Amino acid sequence: MSRCTSQVKSKFTPRLIGAPNTFDHRVFIQQNGSVLSSFHDIPLFADQNNGIFNMIVEVPHWTNAKMEISREEPFNPIKQHAETKAKGDDDPLDVCEIGEQVGYVGQVKQVQVLGIMALLDEDETDWKVIVVDVQDTLASKLNDIEDVERHLPGLIRATNEWFRRVSFFFLFRSDLQDSRWKAQKHLSVEKANKKYATEIIHECHEAWRHLITGETAPGGISICNSDNITIANSPEFVRRDDPKYTSVPPASVKVPALIDPSVSKWFYISSAQV
């Protein structure tokens, strides 16, 4: 599928605060130096006519720090989480970008949707949207999930297995005394095509719209937004002189903290049973 990718460029940049590999580290997203909400101010579409979406990089390829958008903090910066649960709860929709280029935390990529995977168990479904960066060398050849199987044989199966096993691993660690981990061993992963994936994206986007407009109670989610890029007249639009905005620290890039060798490891997937 041909894309006019040269006209699709990201206008967002990260604002780094504190030392990477620490729980104080924050990555805000900004536009022309002004902070935006990672959750609420980045438009769903980069180019709606061509079906090109925006996605935010939380965990780049080949890294293992669990970086995730903060639901609770104003403007929803990306931060490192102390533990990971197997399933999300009111989080933004998870996206897995399969291109060759390694991104960086806080990068806003322009992507095309290829399909979706569902981690299924008896409690709920955890969606993982499969996309490719429109600038990737394979982007013109990938239009749907079947194209991934054709041009990248084995990738979807390996990704399925990775998500299934890593979900089990983290649930086992965080719920060691909880009998739910036994059922997680039987968690399955199913995949669906681009059409179905797009329907899920719009369904989740509609749920977000109810949240940001005040139709749904936010609970503990911060719905502060600054530039009304995506929603006009939202109930928590924050002006530049508001303390919530002025309290966002300026950029302060620091040397990354050392990583404990006990967690800086590679794990390889095999066919052995868990």
C-alpha positions as CSV (number, residue, x, y, z in Angstrom):
1,M,0.0,0.0,0.0
2,S,1.5,3.3,-1.0
3,R,1.7,6.2,1.5
4,C,2.6,9.8,1.1
5,T,4.8,9.5,4.1
6,S,7.0,12.5,3.4
7,Q,4.1,14.7,4.3
8,V,3.5,13.0,7.7
9,K,5.9,14.3,10.2
10,S,5.7,14.3,14.0
11,K,5.4,17.8,15.5
12,F,5.9,16.5,19.1
13,T,9.1,16.2,21.1
14,P,9.9,14.7,24.5
15,R,10.8,16.7,27.6
16,L,13.1,14.6,29.8
17,I,13.2,15.2,33.6
18,G,15.5,13.4,36.0
19,A,17.7,10.4,35.6
20,P,16.6,7.4,33.5
21,N,16.4,4.1,35.3
22,T,14.9,5.8,38.4
23,F,11.4,6.1,39.6
24,D,11.8,9.9,39.6
25,H,12.4,10.0,35.9
26,R,9.6,11.6,33.8
27,V,9.1,12.0,30.1
28,F,6.5,14.7,29.1
29,I,5.5,15.3,25.5
30,Q,5.6,18.9,24.3
31,Q,4.8,20.9,21.2
32,N,6.9,24.0,20.4
33,G,8.1,23.9,24.0
34,S,4.6,23.7,25.6
35,V,3.7,20.6,27.6
36,L,0.8,18.4,26.4
37,S,-1.0,15.5,28.0
38,S,0.3,12.2,26.7
39,F,-3.1,10.7,27.3
40,H,-5.4,13.5,26.0
41,D,-3.7,16.0,23.7
42,I,-2.2,13.7,21.0
43,P,-4.7,13.3,18.2
44,L,-5.8,9.8,17.3
45,F,-5.1,10.4,13.6
46,A,-1.9,11.9,12.0
47,D,-3.6,11.7,8.6
48,Q,-7.2,10.4,8.8
49,N,-7.8,10.4,5.0
50,N,-4.9,7.8,4.6
51,G,-5.6,5.9,7.8
52,I,-2.4,7.0,9.6
53,F,-2.5,7.0,13.4
54,N,-0.3,8.5,16.1
55,M,1.2,6.2,18.6
56,I,3.4,7.0,21.6
57,V,6.5,5.0,22.3
58,E,6.7,3.9,26.0
59,V,9.0,0.9,25.8
60,P,11.4,1.0,22.8
61,H,12.6,-2.2,21.1
62,W,15.2,-4.1,23.0
63,T,14.7,-2.3,26.3
64,N,13.3,-3.9,29.5
65,A,12.3,-0.9,31.7
66,K,8.6,-0.9,32.2
67,M,7.8,2.7,31.0
68,E,4.2,3.6,31.0
69,I,2.0,6.7,30.8
70,S,0.9,7.8,34.2
71,R,-2.9,8.0,34.5
72,E,-2.9,9.9,37.8
73,E,-0.3,12.7,37.3
74,P,-1.3,15.9,35.5
75,F,-0.5,15.8,31.8
76,N,0.1,12.1,32.1
77,P,3.9,11.9,31.8
78,I,5.6,8.6,31.0
79,K,7.4,7.1,34.0
80,Q,8.9,3.8,35.1
81,H,6.6,1.6,37.0
82,A,7.7,-0.5,39.9
83,E,5.7,-3.5,39.0
84,T,3.7,-4.8,36.0
85,K,0.3,-6.4,36.2
86,A,-0.9,-8.8,33.5
87,K,-3.9,-6.7,32.5
88,G,-4.5,-3.0,32.1
89,D,-7.1,-1.0,33.9
90,D,-8.3,2.1,32.1
91,D,-4.9,2.5,30.4
92,P,-4.5,3.7,26.8
93,L,-4.7,1.0,24.2
94,D,-1.5,-1.0,23.9
95,V,0.3,-0.9,20.6
96,C,3.1,-3.1,19.3
97,E,5.1,-1.5,16.4
98,I,6.9,-4.2,14.4
99,G,9.2,-2.0,12.2
100,E,13.0,-2.1,12.1
101,Q,13.7,1.3,13.6
102,V,14.3,1.5,17.3
103,G,12.3,4.5,18.7
104,Y,12.8,6.4,22.0
105,V,10.6,7.0,25.0
106,G,8.1,9.8,24.3
107,Q,8.4,9.6,20.6
108,V,5.2,10.1,18.7
109,K,5.3,7.8,15.7
110,Q,3.0,7.8,12.7
111,V,1.8,4.2,12.0
112,Q,-0.6,2.2,10.0
113,V,-2.7,-0.5,11.6
114,L,-2.2,-4.1,10.5
115,G,-4.2,-6.2,13.0
116,I,-4.7,-6.9,16.6
117,M,-4.0,-9.6,19.2
118,A,-6.1,-10.4,22.1
119,L,-4.8,-12.0,25.3
120,L,-7.8,-14.0,26.5
121,D,-8.6,-15.4,29.9
122,E,-11.6,-15.9,32.0
123,D,-11.5,-12.4,33.4
124,E,-11.1,-10.0,30.4
125,T,-9.4,-9.3,27.1
126,D,-6.2,-7.4,26.9
127,W,-5.8,-5.9,23.4
128,K,-2.4,-5.4,21.6
129,V,-2.7,-3.5,18.3
130,I,-0.1,-4.5,15.7
131,V,1.2,-1.6,13.6
132,V,4.1,-0.5,11.5
133,D,5.8,2.9,11.3
134,V,4.8,4.5,7.9
135,Q,8.5,5.4,7.4
136,D,9.6,1.7,7.7
137,T,11.1,0.1,4.6
138,L,8.4,-2.6,4.7
139,A,5.5,-0.3,5.3
140,S,4.5,-0.2,1.6
141,K,4.2,-4.0,1.6
142,L,2.2,-4.4,4.8
143,N,-1.5,-3.6,4.8
144,D,-3.0,-6.4,6.9
145,I,-2.1,-9.2,9.3
146,E,-1.8,-11.7,6.4
147,D,0.9,-9.5,4.9
148,V,3.0,-9.7,8.1
149,E,2.8,-13.5,7.9
150,R,4.0,-13.3,4.2
151,H,6.9,-10.9,4.6
152,L,7.9,-11.6,8.2
153,P,7.1,-15.3,8.7
154,G,7.1,-16.4,12.3
155,L,6.9,-12.9,13.8
156,I,3.3,-13.0,14.8
157,R,3.7,-16.4,16.4
158,A,6.8,-15.3,18.3
159,T,5.0,-12.1,19.4
160,N,2.0,-14.1,20.5
161,E,4.2,-16.4,22.6
162,W,6.1,-13.5,24.1
163,F,3.0,-11.7,25.3
164,R,1.5,-14.9,26.6
165,R,4.5,-15.8,28.6
166,V,5.5,-12.3,29.8
167,S,1.9,-11.8,31.0
168,F,2.1,-15.1,33.0
169,F,5.5,-14.1,34.4
170,F,4.4,-10.7,35.7
171,L,1.2,-12.0,37.1
172,F,3.1,-14.8,38.9
173,R,5.5,-12.2,40.4
174,S,2.9,-9.7,41.5
175,D,0.2,-12.1,42.7
176,L,2.4,-14.9,44.1
177,Q,-0.1,-15.6,46.9
178,D,-3.1,-15.3,44.6
179,S,-4.5,-18.5,43.0
180,R,-5.3,-16.6,39.8
181,W,-1.8,-17.3,38.5
182,K,-2.7,-20.9,38.0
183,A,-5.4,-20.0,35.4
184,Q,-2.9,-17.6,33.7
185,K,-0.9,-20.6,32.5
186,H,-3.7,-21.3,30.1
187,L,-4.0,-17.8,28.8
188,S,-4.4,-17.8,25.0
189,V,-3.6,-15.3,22.4
190,E,-5.7,-14.8,19.3
191,K,-5.2,-12.4,16.3
192,A,-7.6,-10.5,14.1
193,N,-7.3,-8.5,10.9
194,K,-7.0,-4.7,10.3
195,K,-10.7,-4.1,9.9
196,Y,-11.4,-5.6,13.3
197,A,-8.4,-3.8,14.9
198,T,-9.7,-0.5,13.6
199,E,-13.1,-1.2,15.1
200,I,-11.5,-1.8,18.5
201,I,-9.5,1.4,18.2
202,H,-12.6,3.4,17.6
203,E,-14.5,1.7,20.3
204,C,-11.8,2.5,22.8
205,H,-11.5,6.1,21.4
206,E,-15.2,6.6,22.1
207,A,-14.7,5.4,25.7
208,W,-11.9,8.0,26.0
209,R,-14.1,10.7,24.5
210,H,-16.7,10.0,27.3
211,L,-13.9,10.3,29.8
212,I,-12.4,13.6,28.6
213,T,-15.7,15.4,28.1
214,G,-16.9,14.5,31.6
215,E,-19.6,12.1,30.5
216,T,-17.8,9.3,32.4
217,A,-16.4,9.9,36.0
218,P,-12.6,9.9,35.7
219,G,-12.0,8.2,39.0
220,G,-8.3,8.5,39.7
221,I,-7.4,9.4,36.1
222,S,-6.1,12.9,35.5
223,I,-7.9,14.5,32.5
224,C,-5.9,17.7,32.5
225,N,-5.2,18.9,29.0
226,S,-3.5,22.0,27.8
227,D,-4.0,22.9,24.1
228,N,-7.4,21.4,23.3
229,I,-5.8,19.7,20.3
230,T,-8.3,16.8,20.3
231,I,-11.3,18.0,22.4
232,A,-12.8,21.5,22.5
233,N,-14.1,22.8,25.8
234,S,-13.1,19.9,28.0
235,P,-13.9,20.3,31.7
236,E,-10.2,20.3,32.8
237,F,-8.6,22.5,30.1
238,V,-5.5,24.0,31.8
239,R,-4.3,27.4,30.8
240,R,-0.6,28.3,30.7
241,D,-0.8,30.3,34.0
242,D,-2.5,27.6,35.9
243,P,-0.4,26.1,38.8
244,K,-0.9,22.6,37.4
245,Y,0.8,23.8,34.2
246,T,3.5,26.0,35.7
247,S,4.4,23.2,38.2
248,V,5.7,21.0,35.4
249,P,9.5,21.0,35.7
250,P,11.7,22.3,32.9
251,A,13.8,19.8,31.0
252,S,16.7,18.4,33.2
253,V,18.5,15.6,31.5
254,K,20.6,13.6,33.9
255,V,23.0,10.7,33.5
256,P,21.1,7.4,33.6
257,A,21.3,5.6,36.9
258,L,23.1,2.2,36.9
259,I,20.9,-0.8,36.4
260,D,21.1,-3.6,38.9
261,P,22.6,-6.6,37.1
262,S,19.9,-8.9,38.6
263,V,17.3,-7.2,36.4
264,S,19.5,-6.4,33.3
265,K,19.0,-9.8,31.6
266,W,17.9,-11.2,28.3
267,F,15.2,-13.9,28.2
268,Y,14.8,-16.2,25.3
269,I,11.5,-17.9,24.3
270,S,11.6,-21.7,23.7
271,S,9.0,-24.3,23.0
272,A,9.2,-25.7,26.5
273,Q,6.0,-25.7,28.5
274,V,5.6,-23.2,31.4
